[in-house]
Amino acid sequence: AWLQAGGQPKTAGRVVQQCAAGLIPIRIDGGQPAFAAPPLRRSAPSPSVLAKVAGALGLKAHQIVAAQLLDNGPKWLSLLLDSAETVLALTPDHGALKALGVKVGVAGIPVAPEAMHLIGRSNRESRAFAATATRGSSLDVIAETARADAVGLEVRAFAAASGIEEDPVTGSLNAGLAEWLIGEGHLPARYRAGQGQAMGRDGYVTVEREADGTIWIGGDSVTCIDGNVTL
């Protein structure tokens, strides 16, 4: 908003934003704006809380690959699930998540293109059947396949504990997930995350880790409301 209103940074291509997490560098040098992921603290969630969160999400134990409590300012109890399809199929009990008082992030890695020849046909046929039965068009299947090819990680953010059932795009969660999942070898140093599809608000986040370890989280946004305040 500051840049759109005509703000000019002291250093070309760089802005420093102050927030609860500290001073966050933002690069704006020609491409997508991107912020540097703040320092991350992570720990294992308690088994009892994890079990309750899994229940509120309708997950079975075998669908959870890994879990971490990620804290880079906001705190997210984050789950790596067995697939992007599992992530997109979730229908959480938001009331239960609110009662637990935790914000929950879930992520799933789409099937690698080189493995699609092994399972792609059966998945496409089952999705096509479901699409025909429930939506009447195989175009939805084509769209789902195209999205799977475009993203390296599917993300959803459930924040009923903060008054928001689901957030369409979440910078802090994507930053924490990137540091965790790249650091443990689940993802490459550069990828694109998708978020918001389950809400009908497709969003994309670009992630890039530089040689010095800095992780940049970028993306484009759309101005929905524009106005002036008279003081």
Backbone as numpy.savetxt, mean C-alpha at the origin, in Angstrom:
# Nx Ny Nz CAx CAy CAz Cx Cy Cz
0.16 21.19 -2.23 -0.67 22.38 -2.23 0.21 23.63 -2.23
1.30 23.58 -1.44 2.21 24.73 -1.37 2.85 25.00 -2.73
3.30 23.95 -3.39 3.91 24.11 -4.71 2.89 24.58 -5.73
1.69 24.02 -5.67 0.65 24.39 -6.63 0.24 25.85 -6.45
0.37 26.35 -5.22 0.03 27.74 -4.94 1.16 28.69 -5.32
2.24 28.15 -5.87 3.34 29.01 -6.31 4.55 29.02 -5.41
4.57 28.17 -4.40 5.73 28.12 -3.50 6.99 27.71 -4.24
8.11 28.33 -3.88 9.39 28.04 -4.51 10.39 27.56 -3.46
10.94 26.35 -3.62 11.90 25.84 -2.65 13.21 26.61 -2.70
13.90 26.71 -1.56 15.20 27.38 -1.52 16.23 26.64 -2.34
16.16 25.31 -2.32 17.05 24.47 -3.12 16.23 23.86 -4.25
16.66 24.11 -5.48 15.90 23.63 -6.63 15.71 22.11 -6.57
14.47 21.69 -6.76 14.17 20.27 -6.81 14.05 19.60 -5.46
14.16 20.35 -4.37 14.10 19.76 -3.04 13.24 20.62 -2.10
12.40 19.94 -1.33 11.61 20.58 -0.28 11.80 19.76 0.98
11.83 20.42 2.13 11.89 19.71 3.40 10.60 19.99 4.16
9.87 18.94 4.48 8.60 19.09 5.18 8.76 18.66 6.63
8.26 19.48 7.53 8.31 19.15 8.96 6.99 18.50 9.36
7.09 17.36 10.04 5.90 16.67 10.53 6.26 15.95 11.82
5.33 15.17 12.34 5.56 14.50 13.61 6.75 13.54 13.56
7.07 13.05 12.35 8.20 12.12 12.21 9.53 12.85 12.07
9.49 14.18 12.02 10.72 14.96 11.89 10.76 15.72 10.59
11.96 15.98 10.08 12.15 16.70 8.82 12.27 15.68 7.68
11.35 15.74 6.74 11.27 14.75 5.67 11.63 15.40 4.33
12.74 14.96 3.69 13.09 15.49 2.37 12.09 15.03 1.31
11.76 15.94 0.41 10.90 15.64 -0.73 11.62 16.09 -1.99
11.72 15.21 -2.97 12.36 15.59 -4.23 11.29 15.87 -5.28
11.49 16.94 -6.03 10.51 17.37 -7.04 11.24 17.72 -8.33
12.31 16.99 -8.62 13.19 17.35 -9.73 12.75 16.73 -11.06
11.61 17.17 -11.55 11.19 16.80 -12.89 10.26 15.61 -12.99
10.45 14.59 -12.16 9.59 13.42 -12.21 8.46 13.53 -11.22
7.98 12.38 -10.75 6.95 12.38 -9.72 7.54 12.90 -8.42
6.78 13.71 -7.67 7.24 14.06 -6.32 7.40 12.80 -5.48
8.42 12.77 -4.65 8.67 11.59 -3.82 9.29 12.04 -2.50
8.91 11.37 -1.41 9.50 11.70 -0.11 10.42 10.56 0.34
11.41 10.94 1.14 12.34 9.95 1.68 11.69 9.27 2.87
11.65 7.95 2.85 11.03 7.20 3.95 11.74 7.52 5.26
11.00 7.91 6.29 11.63 8.21 7.58 12.14 6.94 8.25
12.98 7.09 9.27 13.50 5.91 9.98 12.37 5.02 10.47
12.59 3.72 10.36 11.56 2.74 10.71 11.97 1.95 11.93
11.04 1.83 12.86 11.20 0.91 13.98 10.20 -0.22 13.76
10.67 -1.44 13.89 9.75 -2.56 13.71 9.99 -3.64 14.74
8.92 -4.35 15.03 8.98 -5.41 16.03 7.90 -6.43 15.71
7.98 -7.58 16.36 6.97 -8.62 16.15 5.72 -8.29 16.96
4.54 -8.39 16.36 3.31 -8.18 17.13 3.08 -9.34 18.08
2.32 -9.08 19.14 2.03 -10.15 20.08 1.13 -11.19 19.41
1.34 -12.46 19.69 0.53 -13.52 19.07 -0.97 -13.34 19.30
-1.35 -12.85 20.49 -2.77 -12.70 20.78 -3.40 -11.61 19.92
-2.70 -10.48 19.78 -3.22 -9.40 18.94 -3.26 -9.84 17.48
-2.21 -10.51 17.04 -2.17 -10.99 15.66 -3.33 -11.93 15.36
-3.64 -12.81 16.30 -4.75 -13.75 16.11 -6.08 -13.00 16.01
-6.26 -11.97 16.83 -7.51 -11.20 16.79 -7.63 -10.40 15.49
-6.52 -9.84 15.03 -6.53 -9.11 13.76 -6.84 -10.05 12.61
-6.22 -11.22 12.62 -6.49 -12.21 11.57 -7.97 -12.59 11.55
-8.55 -12.75 12.74 -9.97 -13.07 12.82 -10.84 -11.96 12.27
-10.48 -10.70 12.57 -11.26 -9.56 12.07 -11.15 -9.42 10.56
-10.05 -9.90 9.99 -9.87 -9.84 8.55 -10.41 -11.07 7.83
-10.76 -12.10 8.61 -11.23 -13.35 8.01 -10.12 -14.19 7.41
-8.92 -14.07 7.96 -7.76 -14.79 7.43 -7.51 -16.09 8.17
-7.04 -17.08 7.44 -6.54 -18.31 8.03 -5.04 -18.16 8.27
-4.51 -18.92 9.22 -3.10 -18.80 9.58 -2.18 -19.01 8.39
-2.52 -19.96 7.51 -1.62 -20.27 6.39 -1.58 -19.16 5.35
-2.52 -18.20 5.42 -2.52 -17.10 4.46 -1.59 -15.97 4.88
-1.09 -16.00 6.10 -0.19 -14.96 6.60 1.25 -15.45 6.46
2.01 -14.80 5.59 3.40 -15.17 5.36 4.30 -14.60 6.44
4.06 -13.34 6.82 4.88 -12.68 7.83 4.09 -11.52 8.41
4.48 -11.08 9.61 3.81 -9.96 10.28 4.82 -9.14 11.04
4.65 -7.82 11.00 5.52 -6.91 11.72 4.71 -5.70 12.18
5.11 -5.13 13.30 4.58 -3.85 13.74 5.53 -2.79 13.22
5.07 -1.96 12.29 5.90 -0.95 11.65 5.58 0.42 12.22
6.62 1.16 12.61 6.44 2.47 13.23 7.42 3.45 12.60
6.92 4.32 11.72 7.75 5.39 11.16 7.11 6.75 11.41
6.42 6.84 12.53 5.58 7.98 12.90 4.21 7.39 13.20
3.41 7.12 12.15 2.22 6.28 12.35 2.64 4.83 12.62
1.79 4.10 13.33 2.06 2.69 13.61 1.08 1.83 12.83
1.63 0.84 12.14 0.81 -0.08 11.35 1.16 -1.51 11.71
0.17 -2.28 12.12 0.37 -3.72 12.25 0.23 -4.26 10.83
1.34 -4.73 10.27 1.39 -5.03 8.85 1.54 -6.52 8.59
0.79 -7.00 7.62 0.79 -8.42 7.27 1.19 -8.60 5.81
2.12 -9.50 5.55 2.40 -9.95 4.20 1.59 -11.22 3.99
0.66 -11.17 3.03 -0.22 -12.31 2.77 0.29 -13.14 1.60
-0.36 -14.27 1.38 0.14 -15.24 0.41 -0.05 -14.84 -1.04
-0.89 -13.85 -1.31 -1.08 -13.41 -2.69 -1.78 -12.07 -2.73
-1.66 -11.41 -3.88 -2.40 -10.17 -4.08 -3.90 -10.43 -4.12
-4.30 -11.58 -4.63 -5.73 -11.90 -4.69 -6.32 -12.02 -3.30
-5.57 -12.58 -2.36 -6.06 -12.66 -0.98 -6.28 -11.27 -0.42
-5.35 -10.36 -0.71 -5.46 -8.98 -0.24 -6.74 -8.34 -0.77
-6.98 -8.47 -2.07 -8.12 -7.81 -2.69 -9.45 -8.43 -2.28
-9.44 -9.68 -1.86 -10.68 -10.37 -1.50 -11.13 -10.11 -0.06
-10.31 -9.46 0.74 -10.64 -9.26 2.15 -11.90 -8.42 2.33
-12.74 -8.82 3.28 -13.91 -8.04 3.70 -13.84 -7.91 5.22
-13.08 -6.94 5.71 -12.79 -6.85 7.14 -14.02 -6.53 7.98
-13.96 -6.93 9.24 -14.91 -6.50 10.26 -14.32 -5.23 10.86
-14.72 -4.09 10.32 -14.12 -2.82 10.75 -14.43 -2.51 12.21
-15.59 -2.93 12.67 -15.93 -2.72 14.08 -14.97 -3.44 14.99
-14.61 -4.67 14.63 -13.66 -5.44 15.44 -12.28 -4.81 15.41
-11.86 -4.32 14.24 -10.55 -3.66 14.14 -10.53 -2.37 14.97
-11.64 -1.64 14.95 -11.71 -0.42 15.75 -11.61 -0.75 17.23
-12.29 -1.81 17.66 -12.25 -2.22 19.06 -10.85 -2.63 19.50
-10.07 -3.18 18.57 -8.70 -3.57 18.89 -7.78 -2.37 19.01
-8.18 -1.25 18.40 -7.39 -0.03 18.51 -6.10 -0.03 17.72
-6.04 -0.82 16.65 -4.82 -0.87 15.84 -5.16 -0.57 14.38
-4.22 0.11 13.72 -4.33 0.30 12.28 -3.62 -0.87 11.61
-4.23 -1.40 10.57 -3.72 -2.63 9.95 -3.43 -2.39 8.48
-2.23 -2.77 8.07 -1.86 -2.75 6.67 -1.66 -4.17 6.17
-2.16 -4.45 4.98 -1.96 -5.78 4.40 -1.35 -5.62 3.02
-0.53 -6.58 2.63 0.14 -6.52 1.34 0.29 -7.92 0.78
0.26 -8.02 -0.53 0.46 -9.30 -1.20 1.22 -9.09 -2.49
2.10 -10.02 -2.81 2.91 -9.94 -4.02 2.22 -10.72 -5.13
1.94 -10.09 -6.28 1.31 -10.81 -7.39 2.20 -11.95 -7.87
1.58 -12.93 -8.51 2.32 -14.06 -9.06 3.28 -13.55 -10.12
4.53 -14.01 -10.08 5.54 -13.58 -11.04 5.12 -13.97 -12.45
5.36 -13.08 -13.45 4.95 -13.40 -14.82 5.49 -14.73 -15.32
6.74 -15.10 -14.92 7.31 -16.34 -15.42 6.59 -17.57 -14.88
5.79 -17.38 -13.79 5.05 -18.51 -13.23 3.62 -18.58 -13.75
3.22 -17.57 -14.51 1.83 -17.52 -14.94 1.44 -18.71 -15.81
2.39 -19.26 -16.59 2.03 -20.38 -17.46 1.65 -21.62 -16.66
2.04 -21.65 -15.38 1.72 -22.81 -14.55 0.32 -22.75 -13.98
-0.11 -21.53 -13.62 -1.40 -21.41 -12.94 -2.33 -20.40 -13.60
-1.81 -19.70 -14.61 -2.59 -18.62 -15.19 -3.90 -19.06 -15.80
-3.86 -20.21 -16.52 -5.06 -20.62 -17.21 -6.19 -20.92 -16.25
-5.90 -21.67 -15.19 -6.96 -22.01 -14.24 -7.47 -20.78 -13.54
-6.56 -19.84 -13.20 -7.00 -18.62 -12.54 -7.86 -17.77 -13.47
-7.41 -17.66 -14.73 -8.18 -16.85 -15.67 -9.57 -17.44 -15.91
-9.62 -18.78 -16.01 -10.91 -19.41 -16.25 -11.84 -19.24 -15.06
-11.29 -19.38 -13.85 -12.15 -19.23 -12.67 -12.61 -17.79 -12.52
-11.70 -16.83 -12.79 -12.09 -15.43 -12.68 -13.10 -15.07 -13.77
-12.90 -15.62 -14.97 -13.82 -15.34 -16.06 -15.21 -15.86 -15.74
-15.27 -17.06 -15.16 -16.56 -17.63 -14.78 -17.23 -16.74 -13.74
-16.45 -16.32 -12.72 -17.02 -15.48 -11.67 -17.47 -14.15 -12.23
-16.68 -13.57 -13.13 -17.05 -12.28 -13.71 -18.32 -12.40 -14.53
-18.43 -13.48 -15.30 -19.63 -13.68 -16.11 -20.85 -13.86 -15.23
-20.67 -14.58 -14.12 -21.81 -14.88 -13.25 -22.25 -13.67 -12.46
-21.28 -12.81 -12.06 -21.63 -11.74 -11.14 -21.65 -10.36 -11.77
-20.84 -10.17 -12.85 -20.78 -8.84 -13.43 -21.12 -8.82 -14.91
-21.15 -10.00 -15.50 -21.61 -10.09 -16.87 -20.61 -9.67 -17.92
-19.33 -9.49 -17.58 -18.36 -9.05 -18.57 -16.98 -9.57 -18.26
-16.30 -10.12 -19.30 -14.92 -10.58 -19.12 -13.94 -9.42 -19.16
-14.41 -8.19 -19.44 -13.51 -7.04 -19.43 -12.93 -6.81 -18.05
-13.68 -7.16 -17.01 -13.16 -7.02 -15.64 -11.94 -7.91 -15.45
-11.97 -9.10 -16.03 -10.85 -10.03 -15.91 -9.62 -9.46 -16.58
-9.82 -8.86 -17.77 -8.70 -8.25 -18.49 -8.10 -7.13 -17.66
-8.95 -6.31 -17.04 -8.47 -5.21 -16.22 -7.68 -5.71 -15.03
-8.18 -6.77 -14.38 -7.49 -7.33 -13.23 -6.12 -7.86 -13.62
-6.04 -8.55 -14.78 -4.77 -9.10 -15.24 -3.79 -7.99 -15.56
-4.26 -6.91 -16.22 -3.39 -5.79 -16.55 -2.84 -5.14 -15.30
-3.69 -5.00 -14.27 -3.22 -4.39 -13.03 -2.17 -5.28 -12.37
-2.40 -6.58 -12.36 -1.44 -7.50 -11.75 -0.09 -7.40 -12.43
-0.09 -7.20 -13.75 1.16 -7.05 -14.48 1.85 -5.73 -14.16
1.06 -4.71 -13.75 1.60 -3.37 -13.56 2.17 -3.14 -12.17
1.80 -3.93 -11.19 2.24 -3.66 -9.82 3.05 -4.83 -9.28
3.99 -4.48 -8.39 4.79 -5.50 -7.72 4.28 -5.83 -6.34
3.34 -5.02 -5.84 2.78 -5.24 -4.51 1.38 -4.65 -4.46
0.43 -5.42 -3.94 -0.93 -4.92 -3.73 -1.10 -4.62 -2.25
-1.59 -3.41 -1.94 -1.63 -2.92 -0.56 -3.05 -2.46 -0.20
-3.45 -2.71 1.04 -4.67 -2.12 1.59 -4.38 -1.64 3.01
-5.05 -0.56 3.40 -4.83 0.04 4.72 -6.17 0.21 5.43
-6.31 -0.43 6.58 -7.54 -0.37 7.37 -7.28 0.41 8.64
-7.97 1.55 8.79 -7.67 2.46 9.89 -8.92 2.87 10.65
-9.81 1.91 10.92 -11.02 2.22 11.69 -10.67 2.78 13.06
-9.51 2.39 13.59 -9.08 2.90 14.89 -8.86 4.40 14.86
-8.65 4.96 13.65 -8.47 6.41 13.49 -9.67 7.06 12.81
-10.77 6.31 12.68 -11.98 6.86 12.10 -12.10 6.70 10.60
-11.18 5.96 9.96 -11.22 5.74 8.52 -11.21 4.24 8.27
-12.28 3.72 7.73 -12.33 2.26 7.53 -11.24 1.79 6.59
-11.09 2.47 5.45 -10.03 2.10 4.51 -9.51 3.34 3.81
-8.18 3.41 3.66 -7.53 4.54 3.02 -7.12 4.14 1.61
-7.41 4.96 0.59 -7.10 4.54 -0.78 -5.62 4.53 -1.12
-4.84 5.46 -0.57 -3.38 5.48 -0.77 -2.75 5.99 0.51
-1.74 5.28 0.99 -1.17 5.57 2.31 0.35 5.63 2.23
0.90 6.85 2.30 2.35 7.01 2.17 3.13 6.36 3.28
2.70 6.56 4.52 3.46 6.01 5.65 3.49 4.49 5.62
2.36 3.86 5.28 2.32 2.40 5.22 3.21 1.88 4.11
3.13 2.49 2.93 3.97 2.05 1.82 5.45 2.24 2.12
5.78 3.30 2.84 7.18 3.51 3.22 7.66 2.41 4.16
6.86 2.10 5.17 7.23 1.05 6.10 7.32 -0.32 5.44
6.34 -0.62 4.58 6.36 -1.90 3.87 7.60 -2.02 3.00
7.97 -0.92 2.33 9.15 -0.96 1.46 10.41 -1.27 2.25
10.61 -0.58 3.36 11.81 -0.82 4.16 11.85 -2.26 4.68
10.71 -2.75 5.10 10.64 -4.12 5.62 10.85 -5.16 4.52
10.05 -5.07 3.45 10.02 -6.13 2.45 11.22 -6.11 1.51
11.73 -4.92 1.19 12.98 -4.87 0.41 14.13 -5.37 1.27
14.14 -4.93 2.53 15.22 -5.32 3.43 15.32 -6.82 3.64
14.19 -7.51 3.59 14.20 -8.96 3.81 14.18 -9.76 2.51
14.33 -9.06 1.38 14.46 -9.75 0.11 13.17 -10.20 -0.55
12.04 -9.73 -0.04 10.75 -10.10 -0.65 10.49 -9.33 -1.94
11.09 -8.12 -2.05 10.84 -7.25 -3.19 12.15 -6.68 -3.71
12.19 -6.29 -4.99 13.39 -5.67 -5.55 13.53 -4.23 -5.07
14.65 -3.60 -5.41 14.92 -2.24 -4.96 14.01 -1.21 -5.61
13.36 -1.58 -6.69 12.44 -0.66 -7.37 11.19 -1.44 -7.76
10.03 -0.91 -7.39 8.77 -1.55 -7.77 7.64 -0.53 -7.70
6.47 -0.95 -8.13 5.27 -0.12 -8.11 4.23 -0.82 -7.26
3.66 -0.11 -6.31 2.61 -0.66 -5.46 1.26 -0.15 -5.92
0.25 -1.02 -5.81 -1.11 -0.62 -6.11 -1.93 -0.59 -4.83
-2.80 0.40 -4.70 -3.65 0.50 -3.52 -4.95 1.18 -3.93
-6.04 0.84 -3.28 -7.32 1.51 -3.51 -8.25 0.81 -4.47
-7.79 -0.26 -5.13 -8.65 -0.93 -6.11 -9.93 -1.45 -5.48
-9.83 -1.99 -4.27 -11.01 -2.56 -3.61 -12.05 -1.49 -3.28
-11.63 -0.21 -3.31 -12.54 0.90 -3.04 -13.01 1.57 -4.33
-12.56 1.06 -5.47 -12.87 1.71 -6.73 -12.07 2.97 -6.94
-10.91 3.09 -6.30 -10.07 4.29 -6.41 -8.62 3.85 -6.63
-8.36 3.35 -7.82 -7.03 2.82 -8.13 -5.95 3.86 -7.90
-4.99 3.52 -7.06 -3.85 4.38 -6.81 -2.57 3.61 -7.03
-1.51 4.34 -7.36 -0.21 3.71 -7.59 0.87 4.49 -6.87
1.79 3.76 -6.27 2.91 4.36 -5.53 4.20 3.78 -6.09
5.14 4.65 -6.45 6.43 4.18 -6.93 7.40 4.12 -5.76
8.20 3.08 -5.74 9.16 2.85 -4.66 10.54 2.62 -5.27
11.54 3.30 -4.71 12.90 3.14 -5.21 13.89 3.26 -4.06
14.75 2.26 -3.92 15.81 2.34 -2.92 17.13 2.65 -3.63
17.79 3.71 -3.15 19.07 4.10 -3.72 20.19 3.28 -3.10
21.39 3.43 -3.67 22.54 2.65 -3.21 22.88 2.95 -1.75
22.60 4.18 -1.29 22.91 4.53 0.10 21.84 4.06 1.08
20.81 3.38 0.57 19.76 2.86 1.44 18.53 3.73 1.55
18.60 4.97 1.04 17.43 5.85 1.08 16.32 5.28 0.21
15.12 5.23 0.76 13.96 4.75 0.01 13.05 5.93 -0.29
12.74 6.10 -1.58 11.87 7.18 -2.02 10.49 6.63 -2.36
9.47 7.31 -1.82 8.07 6.93 -2.04 7.42 8.04 -2.85
7.00 7.72 -4.08 6.48 8.76 -4.96 5.13 8.43 -5.56
4.56 9.43 -6.21 3.27 9.25 -6.86 2.69 10.57 -7.29
1.62 10.50 -8.05 0.91 11.69 -8.51 -0.40 11.83 -7.74
-0.88 13.05 -7.65 -2.15 13.29 -6.96 -3.02 14.22 -7.81
-4.27 14.28 -7.44 -5.24 15.10 -8.15 -5.85 16.08 -7.17
-5.92 17.36 -7.54 -6.56 18.36 -6.70 -8.07 18.23 -6.81
-8.72 17.94 -5.70 -10.18 17.77 -5.69 -10.91 19.03 -5.22
-10.28 19.79 -4.33 -10.89 21.00 -3.79 -9.86 22.12 -3.84
-10.23 23.26 -4.35 -9.33 24.40 -4.45 -10.07 25.62 -3.92
-9.43 26.38 -3.05 -10.11 27.55 -2.49 -9.15 28.47 -1.78
-9.68 29.51 -1.18 -8.88 30.50 -0.46 -9.45 30.72 0.93
-8.58 31.04 1.86 -8.99 31.36 3.22 -8.60 32.80 3.50
-9.54 33.61 3.93 -9.26 35.00 4.29 -9.09 35.10 5.79
-7.93 35.58 6.24 -7.64 35.69 7.67 -7.86 37.13 8.14
